[in-house]
């Protein structure tokens, strides 16, 4: 499947050739400069060869094209020499507990003239397979393709992991660098601290030769002379780069107190303008990051540890985070600003107990049952973690919002976390940070591993808006993060589940009686029904389909590249069809099975699929297998695809249900109240006599003053 990029279309390309080679671990070492609005540093990528790599044949189409139809042009490296980065600039000791990299990386010596920017103009790209001949050799070579845009790439080099002292213990062939990386990536989960320490030390190793690279508007392409297959390509490479102030992955702005800050904005292009990466969801990897900024700033990230700053010279601080659960690169999140940690005015005994708790140690992991995901230190196999109703949490915001956070947000977090645990069981992540982001944030919330962004709008009014939005984002810990969509066009697998679960979590957090919870949920269903009707009347039909690729859902090219339909359409950001139609489908299924049966199944599904990527049929097939025969007439995967996921407009089963359903008492009260105020606002308003007299008096007085 060749991917032709048409600049007039709104599809989002995923260019990385993940079928040939996969990133297993990232090590980022970055400096944040608010004066220039640039993030600069290095990223080291550790690879494992994909299961479909092969030596490329001479029939492979040349993918790189210039406007003049010249051959592919790569930046030519200098002859192999002593690397620019000096190991003296790094700390020689890295503890297993924090993996802190204290020093500042060496500066690139190539100068500004040697960098490669992602080109502004669009170009035709065929990414099913790549080869490139620069004219100075006679054989085709493997080309690594990374998702990348809005970045200035300064240098790419192979990392000499064999030069790291003590690394020979990981392999019987200490001189084979790729074998060292393979053995390091294969370490068992109970040795993750040793593994991450070794990754960090390898990331500081000297380079052993620059690599050829080039960029186009959506990708970074790298090759090594003589490496004809992915197995021959270096499995540890270092990229020195810098972001651009206008880069679309981060927003440079000011917080509500007027202080500068920067944070990741998520979709549509995710993190490819923050660091070169493999964006396709199948490229699940772990990472660790060291970020330096002025000492007055706080660095928050989607990391497992509650990082504390390490003071550096000249008024700078260093922060280090890491993640041991393999996740898509799109889930990486960072926020740097003058945030203040908000703490409750009065700490309850339970709050103190949470404060004293910490992430489970390796000794806590007692393997119970079976997990279907790749090996990592999984909380579902940890006896103490499975019983943890409320995970450790912190709240950060500009200091001017301290009172609002204490009154509205802080009291809601424990009951919402506890409610989520009561419905779905084990929290997939060991801790949670919540940040009130600047006013230019375009959504009410965004969830990432270990961190949630909330809009300041959630702090206004009563607790309803804050509570429901918090529950929605907490639900993403299970659906959207721990369980992700293998095809990004199936957004309903994330947003539909979170929307359905937010009602359930919020009812339990409020400790409502069953009839009160039902009435509240019926009212919210009524409101969503009207919203969905408006949405389908005012949006393109092709963007109302939850499974737009139909039978091709989940398919990628031979290289692993693919296209997300309408991924760059600006309207899509504001559409809620995936939320609403997904919500109504899950509500329909829960009613058909019965609430108790459905949520019992959902816990089973979470336990079976956490840490994995799914398609719609994975959920539906397992669900139907758990439905008694008498409860599934006319229910099949095919019927659900036809009626709910592959058609535009209002699903027919939902139309029939809403026509037959009478509004609940609470919804009737709201409807009556709305109708009353509509009638009031339609009445002609007469100005009172007294108001007219006052107006006339002021008018005459004004004339008198003017005549003077």
C-alpha positions as CSV (number, residue, x, y, z in Angstrom):
1,X,0.0,0.0,0.0
2,X,1.7,3.2,-1.2
3,X,0.8,6.4,0.6
4,X,0.5,9.5,-1.6
5,X,0.3,12.7,0.4
6,X,-2.0,15.2,-1.1
7,X,-1.6,18.7,0.5
8,X,-5.2,19.5,-0.3
9,X,-6.4,16.6,1.8
10,X,-6.9,16.5,5.6
11,X,-5.5,13.0,6.2
12,X,-2.7,12.5,8.7
13,X,0.3,10.3,7.6
14,X,2.0,7.9,10.0
15,X,5.3,7.4,8.2
16,X,7.4,5.2,10.5
17,X,8.4,1.8,9.0
18,X,7.4,-0.1,12.1
19,X,7.1,-3.4,10.3
20,X,10.8,-3.6,9.9
21,X,12.2,-2.1,13.1
22,X,10.6,-0.9,16.4
23,X,11.8,1.5,19.1
24,X,12.0,-0.3,22.5
25,X,13.2,2.6,24.6
26,X,13.8,6.4,24.3
27,X,16.2,8.4,26.4
28,X,15.6,12.1,26.1
29,X,18.0,14.8,27.4
30,X,16.5,18.2,26.9
31,X,16.9,21.9,27.7
32,X,13.9,24.3,27.8
33,X,14.7,27.9,26.9
34,X,11.8,30.2,27.4
35,X,13.6,33.2,25.9
36,X,13.9,31.6,22.5
37,X,10.9,29.3,22.9
38,X,13.0,26.3,21.9
39,X,13.5,22.9,23.4
40,X,16.9,21.5,22.4
41,X,18.9,18.4,23.2
42,X,19.3,14.8,22.2
43,X,17.2,11.7,22.0
44,X,18.7,8.2,22.0
45,X,16.6,5.4,20.4
46,X,17.1,1.7,21.2
47,X,15.7,-0.6,18.5
48,X,14.6,-4.2,18.1
49,X,14.2,-5.6,14.6
50,X,10.6,-6.1,13.4
51,X,9.3,-9.5,12.4
52,X,8.9,-8.6,8.8
53,X,12.2,-7.2,7.9
54,X,14.0,-8.4,4.8
55,X,16.6,-7.3,2.4
56,X,15.0,-5.0,-0.1
57,X,14.8,-5.9,-3.7
58,X,15.9,-3.7,-6.6
59,X,12.3,-3.2,-7.5
60,X,11.6,-1.1,-4.5
61,X,10.3,2.3,-5.4
62,X,12.5,5.3,-4.6
63,X,10.5,7.3,-2.1
64,X,12.5,10.5,-1.6
65,X,11.7,13.0,-4.3
66,X,12.9,16.6,-4.7
67,X,11.2,19.2,-6.8
68,X,13.8,18.8,-9.6
69,X,13.4,15.0,-9.6
70,X,17.0,14.5,-8.5
71,X,18.1,11.5,-6.6
72,X,17.6,11.4,-2.9
73,X,19.9,13.9,-1.2
74,X,21.2,13.0,2.3
75,X,23.5,15.0,4.5
76,X,26.9,13.4,4.1
77,X,28.7,12.8,7.4
78,X,32.3,13.5,8.2
79,X,34.6,10.5,8.3
80,X,34.3,8.4,11.4
81,X,36.0,10.4,14.2
82,X,35.9,11.2,17.9
83,X,32.3,12.1,18.7
84,X,31.3,15.7,19.4
85,X,29.6,14.7,22.7
86,X,32.1,14.3,25.5
87,X,31.4,11.8,28.2
88,X,33.0,14.3,30.6
89,X,29.9,16.4,30.5
90,X,27.8,13.8,32.1
91,X,27.6,12.5,35.7
92,X,29.6,9.3,36.0
93,X,27.2,7.8,38.6
94,X,23.6,7.2,38.0
95,X,21.6,5.7,40.9
96,X,19.1,2.9,40.3
97,X,16.5,5.0,42.2
98,X,16.4,8.1,40.0
99,X,18.7,7.7,37.0
100,X,19.5,11.4,37.2
101,X,21.7,12.7,34.3
102,X,23.0,15.9,35.9
103,X,25.3,17.4,33.3
104,X,24.5,19.3,30.1
105,X,25.1,17.6,26.8
106,X,27.8,18.8,24.5
107,X,26.8,21.3,21.9
108,X,26.7,20.4,18.2
109,X,29.7,21.6,16.3
110,X,28.1,21.5,12.9
111,X,26.7,25.1,13.3
112,X,23.3,26.4,12.2
113,X,24.2,25.8,8.6
114,X,24.4,22.1,9.0
115,X,20.9,21.4,10.2
116,X,18.0,19.9,8.3
117,X,14.6,21.4,8.8
118,X,11.4,19.6,8.0
119,X,10.5,21.3,4.7
120,X,7.6,23.7,4.6
121,X,6.4,22.6,1.2
122,X,4.4,19.4,0.8
123,X,6.0,16.6,-1.2
124,X,4.9,13.3,-2.7
125,X,5.9,10.4,-0.5
126,X,5.6,6.7,-1.2
127,X,6.3,5.0,2.1
128,X,5.4,1.4,1.6
129,X,9.1,0.6,1.1
130,X,12.2,2.7,0.8
131,X,15.5,2.6,-0.8
132,X,17.9,5.3,-1.7
133,X,21.0,5.5,-3.7
134,X,23.2,8.5,-3.1
135,X,25.4,7.7,-6.1
136,X,28.5,6.8,-4.2
137,X,27.8,3.1,-3.8
138,X,26.2,0.4,-5.8
139,X,23.9,-1.3,-3.4
140,X,20.5,-0.5,-1.9
141,X,20.4,0.2,1.8
142,X,17.9,0.0,4.6
143,X,16.2,3.3,5.4
144,X,14.9,4.1,8.9
145,X,11.9,6.3,8.7
146,X,10.7,8.3,11.8
147,X,7.7,10.5,12.2
148,X,9.0,14.1,12.5
149,X,7.8,17.6,11.6
150,X,8.6,21.2,12.7
151,X,12.0,20.1,14.0
152,X,15.6,21.1,13.1
153,X,17.7,18.0,13.1
154,X,21.3,18.8,13.7
155,X,23.1,15.5,13.8
156,X,22.5,11.7,13.8
157,X,25.1,9.2,14.9
158,X,25.4,5.6,16.0
159,X,26.0,5.1,19.7
160,X,29.0,2.9,20.7
161,X,27.2,0.9,23.5
162,X,30.1,-1.5,23.6
163,X,32.2,1.3,25.1
164,X,30.1,1.4,28.3
165,X,32.0,-0.1,31.2
166,X,30.4,-3.4,32.5
167,X,28.0,-3.7,29.6
168,X,29.7,-7.0,28.6
169,X,27.7,-8.8,31.2
170,X,24.6,-8.6,29.0
171,X,26.1,-10.5,26.1
172,X,28.5,-13.2,25.2
173,X,29.6,-11.0,22.2
174,X,30.6,-7.7,23.8
175,X,31.9,-6.3,20.6
176,X,28.6,-6.7,18.7
177,X,26.7,-3.5,19.5
178,X,23.3,-4.7,18.2
179,X,23.5,-7.9,20.2
180,X,24.1,-5.8,23.4
181,X,21.0,-3.8,22.7
182,X,19.0,-6.9,22.0
183,X,20.1,-8.6,25.3
184,X,19.4,-5.4,27.2
185,X,15.9,-5.1,25.8
186,X,15.2,-8.7,26.7
187,X,15.9,-8.4,30.4
188,X,12.9,-9.6,32.5
189,X,10.5,-7.2,34.2
190,X,11.9,-7.8,37.7
191,X,15.2,-6.3,36.5
192,X,13.8,-3.1,35.1
193,X,15.9,-0.8,37.4
194,X,19.1,-2.4,36.2
195,X,17.8,-2.2,32.6
196,X,16.9,1.5,32.8
197,X,20.2,2.3,34.5
198,X,22.0,0.5,31.6
199,X,19.9,2.4,29.0
200,X,20.9,5.7,30.7
201,X,24.6,4.8,30.7
202,X,24.5,3.7,27.1
203,X,22.8,6.9,26.1
204,X,25.9,8.7,27.3
205,X,28.4,6.5,25.4
206,X,30.5,8.1,22.6
207,X,29.4,8.1,19.0
208,X,31.0,5.8,16.5
209,X,30.2,7.4,13.3
210,X,27.6,9.9,11.9
211,X,24.7,8.6,9.9
212,X,23.2,9.9,6.6
213,X,19.9,11.6,7.1
214,X,17.3,13.7,5.3
215,X,13.9,15.2,6.1
216,X,10.6,15.9,4.4
217,X,7.5,17.6,5.8
218,X,6.4,14.5,7.7
219,X,9.4,12.4,8.4
220,X,13.1,12.0,9.2
221,X,14.9,9.3,7.1
222,X,18.2,7.8,8.3
223,X,20.5,5.2,6.8
224,X,24.0,3.8,7.3
225,X,26.3,3.0,4.4
226,X,26.4,-0.7,3.9
227,X,23.5,-1.6,6.2
228,X,21.2,-3.4,3.8
229,X,18.6,-4.8,6.3
230,X,17.0,-3.7,9.5
231,X,19.1,-6.3,11.3
232,X,22.3,-4.6,10.0
233,X,21.1,-1.1,10.9
234,X,22.5,0.3,14.2
235,X,20.2,-0.5,17.1
236,X,21.2,2.5,19.2
237,X,21.3,6.0,17.6
238,X,21.5,9.5,18.9
239,X,19.7,12.4,17.3
240,X,20.6,16.0,18.2
241,X,17.8,18.4,17.4
242,X,15.8,21.5,18.4
243,X,12.1,22.3,18.2
244,X,10.7,25.4,16.6
245,X,8.7,28.1,18.4
246,X,5.8,27.5,15.9
247,X,6.0,23.7,16.3
248,X,2.6,22.1,16.6
249,X,3.2,19.6,19.4
250,X,3.8,22.2,22.1
251,X,2.3,25.5,23.0
252,X,4.3,28.4,24.4
253,X,2.1,30.7,26.4
254,X,1.5,32.4,29.8
255,X,-0.4,30.9,32.7
256,X,-3.3,32.6,34.5
257,X,-0.8,34.5,36.7
258,X,1.0,35.9,33.6
259,X,4.1,33.7,33.9
260,X,5.6,31.9,30.9
261,X,4.9,28.2,30.4
262,X,5.0,25.4,27.8
263,X,3.0,22.2,27.5
264,X,2.1,19.5,25.0
265,X,-1.2,19.9,23.3
266,X,-1.8,16.3,22.1
267,X,-3.6,15.6,18.8
268,X,-3.7,16.1,15.9
269,X,0.0,15.5,15.2
270,X,0.9,14.3,18.8
271,X,4.6,14.5,19.6
272,X,6.4,14.4,16.3
273,X,7.1,18.1,16.6
274,X,8.6,17.5,20.1
275,X,11.0,14.6,19.2
276,X,11.5,12.3,16.3
277,X,9.6,9.1,17.0
278,X,7.6,6.2,15.8
279,X,4.0,7.5,16.0
280,X,2.0,4.4,15.0
281,X,0.3,2.9,18.1
282,X,2.0,-0.5,17.5
283,X,5.3,1.1,18.4
284,X,4.9,0.7,22.1
285,X,8.0,1.6,24.1
286,X,9.3,2.7,27.5
287,X,11.2,5.9,28.0
288,X,13.1,8.1,30.5
289,X,13.7,11.8,30.2
290,X,15.9,14.4,31.8
291,X,14.7,18.0,31.4
292,X,16.6,21.1,32.5
293,X,15.0,24.5,33.0
294,X,15.5,27.6,35.1
295,X,15.2,26.8,38.8
296,X,12.0,28.8,39.1
297,X,10.1,26.3,36.9
298,X,8.4,23.0,37.7
299,X,8.7,20.2,35.1
300,X,5.8,17.7,35.0
301,X,5.7,14.7,32.8
302,X,3.8,11.5,32.2
303,X,6.2,9.5,34.4
304,X,5.8,6.9,37.1
305,X,7.9,8.7,39.6
306,X,7.1,11.9,41.5
307,X,10.2,13.7,40.4
308,X,12.0,16.2,42.5
309,X,14.4,18.8,41.1
310,X,18.2,18.4,41.2
311,X,19.9,21.8,41.5
312,X,22.5,22.6,38.9
313,X,24.9,25.4,38.6
314,X,23.9,28.9,37.3
315,X,20.3,28.7,38.6
316,X,19.1,25.7,36.7
317,X,17.3,22.6,37.8
318,X,17.2,19.1,36.4
319,X,14.1,16.8,36.5
320,X,14.0,13.1,35.7
321,X,11.0,10.9,34.9
322,X,10.6,7.4,33.5
323,X,7.9,4.9,32.4
324,X,8.3,1.1,32.6
325,X,4.9,0.3,30.9
326,X,5.4,0.2,27.1
327,X,3.2,2.9,25.6
328,X,2.8,4.6,22.2
329,X,4.9,7.7,21.8
330,X,1.8,9.8,21.4
331,X,1.1,9.4,25.2
332,X,4.3,11.3,26.2
333,X,3.3,14.5,27.9
334,X,5.3,17.4,29.3
335,X,4.4,20.7,31.0
336,X,6.9,23.3,32.2
337,X,5.8,26.3,34.2
338,X,5.7,28.2,37.5
339,X,3.2,25.7,38.9
340,X,2.4,25.6,42.6
341,X,1.5,22.3,44.3
342,X,-1.9,22.6,45.8
343,X,-2.5,20.8,49.1
344,X,-5.7,20.5,51.1
345,X,-6.0,22.8,54.1
346,X,-6.8,19.9,56.4
347,X,-5.3,16.5,55.7
348,X,-7.4,13.5,56.7
349,X,-5.8,10.3,58.0
350,X,-6.5,8.6,54.6
351,X,-4.7,11.5,52.8
352,X,-1.7,11.0,55.1
353,X,-1.7,7.3,54.4
354,X,-1.7,8.0,50.6
355,X,1.1,10.6,51.0
356,X,3.3,8.0,52.8
357,X,2.6,5.3,50.2
358,X,5.0,4.9,47.3
359,X,5.2,3.0,44.0
360,X,5.4,-0.8,44.5
361,X,8.9,-2.2,44.6
362,X,10.0,-5.2,42.6
363,X,9.5,-7.4,45.6
364,X,5.8,-6.6,45.7
365,X,5.1,-8.3,42.4
366,X,3.6,-11.6,43.0
367,X,2.5,-13.1,39.7
368,X,-1.2,-13.9,40.0
369,X,-3.1,-15.1,36.9
370,X,-2.0,-14.4,33.4
371,X,-1.5,-11.1,31.5
372,X,-1.6,-11.1,27.7
373,X,0.7,-8.1,27.2
374,X,4.5,-7.9,26.7
375,X,6.4,-8.2,29.9
376,X,6.7,-5.2,32.2
377,X,6.2,-4.6,36.0
378,X,2.4,-4.9,35.8
379,X,0.2,-3.6,38.6
380,X,-2.5,-6.2,37.8
381,X,0.0,-8.8,39.0
382,X,0.8,-6.9,42.2
383,X,-1.3,-7.9,45.2
384,X,-0.9,-4.6,47.0
385,X,-1.6,-2.6,43.9
386,X,-4.9,-4.4,43.1
387,X,-6.2,-3.4,46.5
388,X,-5.2,0.2,46.2
389,X,-8.5,2.2,45.9
390,X,-6.9,5.7,45.9
391,X,-3.5,6.1,44.3
392,X,-1.1,8.9,45.4
393,X,-1.9,12.1,43.7
394,X,-0.8,15.8,43.5
395,X,-2.5,18.9,42.1
396,X,-0.6,21.7,40.4
397,X,-1.8,25.1,39.2
398,X,-0.9,28.8,39.0
399,X,-0.9,30.3,42.5
400,X,-3.9,32.5,41.6
401,X,-6.1,29.4,41.4
402,X,-5.1,28.0,44.7
403,X,-8.4,28.8,46.4
404,X,-10.5,27.4,43.6
405,X,-8.5,24.2,43.6
406,X,-8.8,23.7,47.3
407,X,-12.6,24.3,47.3
408,X,-13.6,22.5,44.1
409,X,-11.0,20.0,42.8
410,X,-9.0,18.6,45.8
411,X,-12.0,17.2,47.7
412,X,-13.2,15.3,44.5
413,X,-10.1,13.4,43.7
414,X,-10.2,10.6,46.4
415,X,-13.9,9.7,45.9
416,X,-13.6,9.7,42.1
417,X,-10.5,7.5,42.2
418,X,-12.2,5.2,44.7
419,X,-15.3,5.0,42.5
420,X,-13.3,4.1,39.4
421,X,-11.6,1.3,41.4
422,X,-14.9,-0.1,42.5
423,X,-16.1,-0.3,38.9
424,X,-13.0,-1.5,37.0
425,X,-10.6,-2.7,39.7
426,X,-6.9,-2.2,39.6
427,X,-5.6,1.3,38.7
428,X,-3.3,0.8,35.8
429,X,-1.0,3.6,36.9
430,X,0.7,4.0,40.2
431,X,0.2,7.7,40.8
432,X,-1.5,10.8,39.3
433,X,-0.6,14.4,38.8
434,X,-3.4,16.9,37.9
435,X,-2.5,20.2,36.3
436,X,-4.8,23.2,35.7
437,X,-3.4,24.3,32.3
438,X,-3.5,27.8,30.8
439,X,-6.6,29.5,29.5
440,X,-5.7,28.8,25.9
441,X,-6.2,25.1,26.4
442,X,-8.8,24.1,23.8
443,X,-10.5,21.3,25.7
444,X,-12.0,20.6,29.1
445,X,-9.4,17.9,29.8
446,X,-6.7,15.5,28.5
447,X,-5.4,12.3,30.0
448,X,-1.9,10.9,29.7
449,X,-0.1,8.2,31.8
450,X,0.2,9.5,35.3
451,X,-1.0,13.0,34.5
452,X,-4.2,14.8,33.7
453,X,-4.6,18.3,32.2
454,X,-7.8,20.1,33.3
455,X,-9.2,23.4,32.0
456,X,-9.7,26.2,34.5
457,X,-13.4,26.1,33.3
458,X,-13.9,23.0,35.4
459,X,-13.2,25.0,38.6
460,X,-16.2,27.3,38.1
461,X,-19.7,26.8,39.6
462,X,-20.6,23.7,41.6
463,X,-18.8,20.4,41.6
464,X,-20.8,18.8,38.8
465,X,-18.6,20.0,35.9
466,X,-15.3,19.3,37.7
467,X,-16.5,15.9,39.0
468,X,-17.8,14.6,35.7
469,X,-14.8,15.8,33.8
470,X,-12.4,14.4,36.3
471,X,-14.2,11.0,36.1
472,X,-14.0,11.1,32.3
473,X,-10.2,11.6,32.4
474,X,-9.7,9.0,35.1
475,X,-11.6,6.5,32.9
476,X,-9.0,7.1,30.2
477,X,-6.5,5.4,32.4
478,X,-8.2,2.1,31.4
479,X,-9.7,3.0,28.0
480,X,-7.4,5.0,25.9
481,X,-4.1,4.4,27.8
482,X,-3.9,1.0,29.4
483,X,-6.1,-0.3,26.6
484,X,-5.5,1.6,23.3
485,X,-6.9,1.5,19.8
486,X,-4.7,-0.2,17.3
487,X,-6.2,2.0,14.6
488,X,-6.5,5.7,15.6
489,X,-9.7,6.1,13.5
490,X,-11.5,4.0,16.1
491,X,-11.6,6.8,18.6
492,X,-14.8,5.5,20.1
493,X,-12.8,2.8,21.9
494,X,-11.4,5.6,24.0
495,X,-13.9,8.4,24.1
496,X,-17.1,6.3,24.0
497,X,-16.0,4.3,26.9
498,X,-14.8,7.3,28.9
499,X,-18.1,9.1,28.3
500,X,-20.1,6.1,29.4
501,X,-18.0,5.4,32.5
502,X,-17.9,9.1,33.6
503,X,-21.6,8.8,34.6
504,X,-21.1,5.6,36.5
505,X,-18.0,6.8,38.3
506,X,-19.6,10.1,39.2
507,X,-22.8,8.5,40.6
508,X,-20.7,6.3,42.9
509,X,-18.4,9.2,43.9
510,X,-21.6,11.1,45.0
511,X,-22.8,8.0,46.8
512,X,-26.2,8.4,45.1
513,X,-29.1,6.0,45.8
514,X,-29.8,3.7,42.8
515,X,-32.9,5.6,41.8
516,X,-31.1,8.9,42.0
517,X,-28.2,7.6,40.0
518,X,-30.6,6.3,37.3
519,X,-32.4,9.6,37.1
520,X,-29.2,11.6,36.8
521,X,-27.9,9.2,34.1
522,X,-31.2,9.4,32.2
523,X,-31.0,13.2,32.3
524,X,-27.5,13.2,30.9
525,X,-28.5,10.7,28.2
526,X,-31.3,13.1,27.2
527,X,-28.9,16.0,26.9
528,X,-26.5,13.9,24.9
529,X,-29.3,12.7,22.6
530,X,-30.1,16.3,21.7
531,X,-26.4,17.1,21.2
532,X,-26.0,14.1,18.9
533,X,-29.0,15.2,16.8
534,X,-27.4,18.6,16.4
535,X,-24.0,17.1,15.6
536,X,-25.3,14.8,12.7
537,X,-27.3,17.7,11.3
538,X,-24.3,20.0,11.2
539,X,-21.3,17.9,10.2
540,X,-20.2,16.0,7.0
541,X,-21.6,12.5,6.9
542,X,-18.2,10.9,6.2
543,X,-17.0,12.3,9.6
544,X,-19.9,10.7,11.5
545,X,-18.7,7.1,11.0
546,X,-17.0,5.4,13.9
547,X,-15.2,2.8,11.8
548,X,-14.5,4.7,8.6
549,X,-12.0,2.1,7.2
550,X,-14.5,-0.7,7.6
551,X,-12.9,-4.1,6.7
552,X,-9.5,-2.4,6.3
553,X,-9.4,-1.1,9.9
554,X,-6.1,-1.9,11.4
555,X,-4.4,-2.5,8.0
556,X,-1.1,-0.9,7.3
557,X,1.4,-0.9,4.4
558,X,4.2,-3.5,4.1
559,X,6.5,-1.0,5.9
560,X,4.0,-0.3,8.7
561,X,3.1,3.2,7.5
562,X,-0.6,4.3,7.3
563,X,-2.9,7.3,7.0
564,X,-5.4,8.5,9.6
565,X,-8.5,9.7,7.7
566,X,-9.4,13.3,8.4
567,X,-6.7,13.4,11.1
568,X,-5.8,17.0,10.2
569,X,-9.3,18.3,9.7
570,X,-9.8,21.3,12.0
571,X,-13.5,20.5,12.4
572,X,-12.6,17.1,13.9
573,X,-11.2,18.7,17.0
574,X,-14.6,20.1,17.9
575,X,-16.8,17.1,16.9
576,X,-18.2,14.8,19.6
577,X,-19.7,12.0,17.4
578,X,-17.1,9.5,18.6
579,X,-18.0,10.3,22.2
580,X,-21.7,10.3,21.7
581,X,-22.4,7.4,19.4
582,X,-19.8,5.3,21.3
583,X,-21.6,6.2,24.6
584,X,-25.0,5.3,23.2
585,X,-23.7,2.0,21.8
586,X,-22.2,1.0,25.2
587,X,-25.3,2.1,27.0
588,X,-27.4,0.0,24.6
589,X,-25.3,-3.1,25.3
590,X,-25.3,-2.5,29.1
591,X,-29.1,-2.3,29.0
592,X,-29.4,-5.4,26.9
593,X,-27.2,-7.5,29.2
594,X,-28.2,-5.8,32.5
595,X,-25.9,-3.4,34.3
596,X,-24.4,-6.0,36.7
597,X,-23.6,-8.5,34.0
598,X,-22.1,-5.8,31.7
599,X,-19.8,-4.3,34.3
600,X,-18.7,-7.7,35.5
601,X,-17.8,-8.5,31.9
602,X,-16.0,-5.1,31.6
603,X,-13.7,-6.0,34.5
604,X,-12.9,-9.3,32.9
605,X,-12.2,-7.5,29.6
606,X,-9.8,-5.0,31.3
607,X,-7.9,-7.8,33.0
608,X,-7.6,-9.7,29.6
609,X,-6.6,-6.7,27.4
610,X,-4.7,-4.2,29.6
611,X,-1.3,-3.3,28.2
612,X,-2.5,-4.1,24.7
613,X,-4.0,-2.5,21.5
614,X,-7.4,-3.6,20.3
615,X,-9.8,-3.2,17.5
616,X,-13.6,-3.0,17.8
617,X,-14.1,-6.7,17.1
618,X,-11.9,-7.7,20.0
619,X,-14.3,-6.0,22.4
620,X,-17.5,-7.1,20.6
621,X,-16.5,-10.7,20.1
622,X,-15.5,-11.2,23.7
623,X,-18.7,-9.4,24.8
624,X,-21.0,-11.6,22.7
625,X,-19.2,-14.7,24.0
626,X,-20.3,-13.7,27.5
627,X,-23.9,-13.0,26.7
628,X,-26.5,-15.8,27.3
629,X,-28.3,-16.9,24.2
630,X,-31.6,-15.5,25.3
631,X,-30.2,-12.0,25.6
632,X,-28.6,-11.7,22.2
633,X,-31.2,-12.0,19.5
634,X,-30.2,-9.9,16.5
635,X,-26.9,-9.1,18.2
636,X,-23.8,-10.0,16.2
637,X,-20.5,-8.3,15.4
638,X,-21.7,-7.8,11.8
639,X,-25.0,-6.2,12.9
640,X,-23.3,-3.8,15.4
641,X,-20.8,-2.8,12.7
642,X,-23.6,-2.1,10.2
643,X,-26.0,-0.3,12.6
644,X,-23.6,1.6,14.9
645,X,-20.0,1.7,13.6
646,X,-20.0,1.9,9.8
647,X,-23.0,4.1,9.1
648,X,-23.5,7.9,9.4
649,X,-26.3,9.6,11.1
650,X,-28.3,8.3,14.1
651,X,-28.1,4.5,14.5
652,X,-31.5,2.9,13.9
653,X,-31.6,1.0,17.2
654,X,-31.0,4.3,19.0
655,X,-33.8,6.0,17.0
656,X,-36.3,3.3,18.0
657,X,-35.2,3.4,21.7
658,X,-35.5,7.1,22.0
659,X,-39.0,7.1,20.3
660,X,-40.3,4.5,22.7
661,X,-38.7,5.9,25.9
662,X,-40.6,8.3,28.1
663,X,-38.5,10.9,29.8
664,X,-37.6,10.3,33.4
665,X,-39.0,12.5,36.2
666,X,-35.8,14.6,36.5
667,X,-35.6,15.1,32.7
668,X,-39.3,16.2,32.7
669,X,-38.6,18.8,35.4
670,X,-35.7,20.2,33.4
671,X,-37.8,20.2,30.2
672,X,-40.6,22.1,32.0
673,X,-38.2,24.6,33.4
674,X,-36.6,25.2,30.0
675,X,-40.0,25.6,28.4
676,X,-41.0,28.1,31.1
677,X,-38.0,30.4,30.5
678,X,-38.4,30.1,26.7
679,X,-42.0,31.4,27.1
680,X,-40.8,34.2,29.5
681,X,-38.1,35.4,27.1
682,X,-40.6,35.5,24.2
683,X,-42.9,38.0,26.0
684,X,-42.6,41.6,24.9
685,X,-40.9,43.6,27.5
686,X,-42.5,46.9,28.6
687,X,-40.4,49.6,30.2
688,X,-41.7,50.6,33.6
689,X,-43.1,54.1,34.1
690,X,-40.5,54.8,36.8
691,X,-37.7,53.7,34.5
692,X,-38.9,56.1,31.8
693,X,-39.1,59.0,34.3
694,X,-35.5,58.3,35.5
695,X,-34.3,58.2,31.8
696,X,-36.1,61.5,31.0
697,X,-34.6,63.2,34.0
698,X,-31.0,62.2,33.1
699,X,-31.6,63.3,29.5
700,X,-32.8,66.7,30.5
701,X,-29.9,67.0,33.1
702,X,-27.4,66.2,30.4
703,X,-28.7,68.9,28.1
704,X,-28.5,71.5,30.9
705,X,-24.8,70.6,31.6
706,X,-24.0,70.7,28.0
707,X,-25.5,74.3,27.6
708,X,-23.2,75.5,30.4
